[in-house]
Amino acid sequence: MTLPIGWPSAVGLALGYLADLRFGDPRRFHPVAGFGAAASWLEERAYADDRAAGVRHVAVLVGATAGGGVLISQACARHPISRILLTAGVTWAVLGGRSLGREATLVADQLEAGDLPAARRQVRNLVGRETAELSSGEVARAVVESVAENTSDAVVAPLLWGAVGGVPGLVGYRAINTLDAMVGHRSPRYLRFGWAAARLDDLVNWVPARVSGAAAAGWAPVVGGSPELALRAVADGAGRHPSPNAGVVEAAFAGALGIRLGGRNVYDGQAEYRGELGTGRAVEVADIARANRLAGAVSITGLLVAMLIRIVRR
């Protein structure tokens, strides 16, 4: 029997996923950190307060990263073992599921120990909102929202782009997502310069967010929830979120967990009200562990879908 042509990449995706699950992010010489340093260097020299400059910034960085992925992939194209190892290594480098779950658990442990000041500081690793005045429940809400959004952004999306585009898809997606985190803000400095990064990130995450939302709804019984309530939460509330993608995933998690997400957040001293997602109770500390469990199920679904795509595509 002849194996499908995409099997080395599919195996590599699985091995990279397992490496992230076991080890988390590489602790030294992380390539994403290196990319961030290069992006900051270029921004210092190319920044201008207009969209055209932002488009050039994104095009150069994403193009160079994806192009490098193409060259490396071509060098390994005829060697299945090399393709497996290359895909596994790159997948491990771009995924962030283990680190996300670890950070969420650290905050939960601090809240359970009654150390709210420590939890407020720790949660800054997950969210961009101001945390100094958050209550225990608001810290827990911030964690659950981050787990939901980043399960899609840091696990499902790179896996799916790896399935569609191989190594160039993996590194290209991570470059886009990193640039969005760096410059895709609505602050005065980045409102125009970061426009291209933010819109491109919205585009590449559109399908992964909906795959993640559907998976969260399907796995709702794992956390004692209802798929019907999860889907209803998406239909009723996803559009209230300022992000066209995060709203879908957060609403699905809210419905699956039987909780309410969204509401009032403060960014750079400015209060921003986001419509509530879900119709359940307020978030409690114990919901962080449930969110992590749901995120694990969604991540596995993303891996299986990615492997299937890679195997069946020509």
Salt bridges, closest charged atoms under 4 A:
ASP25 OD1 - HIS30 NE2 3.87
GLU43 OE2 - ARG189 NH2 2.95
GLU44 OE1 - ARG45 NH1 3.38
ASP49 OD2 - ARG192 NH2 2.99
GLU145 OE1 - ARG129 NH2 2.71
GLU145 OE2 - ARG141 NH1 2.90
ASP202 OD2 - ARG199 NH2 2.93
GLU250 OE1 - HIS241 NE2 3.56
GLU272 OE2 - ARG274 NE 2.75
GLU276 OE1 - ARG260 NE 3.72
GLU284 OE1 - ARG281 NH1 3.92
ASP287 OD2 - ARG281 NH1 2.74
ASP287 OD1 - ARG290 NH1 2.85
